[in-house]
Amino acid sequence: MKGIKILSSSIYHPENKITKEEILENFDSKGIDVRGLMETLGRNQLYKTKNENIIEMCVIAGQQAIKKAGIKPEDIDMLIFASDNPEYLAPSNSLILHSKLGTVNANNIFDFNNNCLSMVSAMDYAGKYMMASKDIKTTIILGGQMMNFFSREDDAVIRATSGDGAACLILRKEEVKDNSGIIDSIYLTESFLNDKMRLPVCGMSNILNEDIDVEDKKALFISHDVSFFTEKWSYLIKELVKRNGLEVGDISHFIFSQFSLKDIENTLGLLEVKNPKDKYTFIADKYGYTGSASPIFALNEAYNLNRINDSNYIIFCTVGIGYSMTALLYRV
């Protein structure tokens, strides 16, 4: 039988490291105490761009993933740019990446924006499309976050906890045993929090209006209670494993959104996962929150630390502002 497997993954972050001490000093000077926020979310340092853009970061991540996969750019049949931080509205960022990566046979290309679900959702949608298509065997998915240039000076959530970076996944359709590869996914959207973030605040129709302050052309994040996310995540995970004839205990590793360490720990607590510290990988303490790329940052780290082995079941679980959620079941 055919299945969609992860052929390789890679990440890239800028060299410009921002230490915890620098973050605290910056916000202390503004009279804003971010210590509790950083503790809850699990932050020690960030990486921020100085002069790179998201396309340049994606190119490096893509080149690394192609090399790691042992393939050539011309072996790729489909290219997806998955992010809510595009560098351009037109032409598509995927078209520019197609040129820079030399994926000359990737005739199916597109940009995909599902906020911070983007890379995991793109993995899911690409897998379904690949299974239905006779022409698509290999897909490259590129995405990341670059909020450094778009965040307001007083935005503690973005400036004190989010990092810049890019990630890449390469998927391959191949003969598989034991139902391995992408198995199933589940989604939940309740959009009542849609007004808690805007980028740009003024809307694109007003972006050239000189009467609007430059800060109102950046991102606006309004703090809000999302403690209920853990209950929703645990619900999705339970439903996903149940309908695939599994139990939570059958999952060897969880790849969560890297936004909040506490939310990860609380979700595993609700699921009554045994030895939870061994069942997830958290990397936002090193890189900050990297948006849609954050689960791929965690996946890449888990592979590097040999936490994921053949035949393991793993679950990707992430959330997007507004809010929407997804959980995806994968067997190595």
Beta strands, then each sheet from edge to edge (+ up, - down):
strand 1: 2-12
strand 2: 17-19
strand 3: 45-47
strand 4: 78-82
strand 5: 108-112
strand 6: 138-145
strand 7: 165-175
strand 8: 181-189
strand 9: 197-198
strand 10: 220-221
strand 11: 251-256
strand 12: 313-320
strand 13: 324-331
sheet 1: 1+ 7- 6+ 4+ 5+
sheet 2: 2+ 3-
sheet 3: 8+ 13- 12+ 11+
sheet 4: 9+ 10-
end
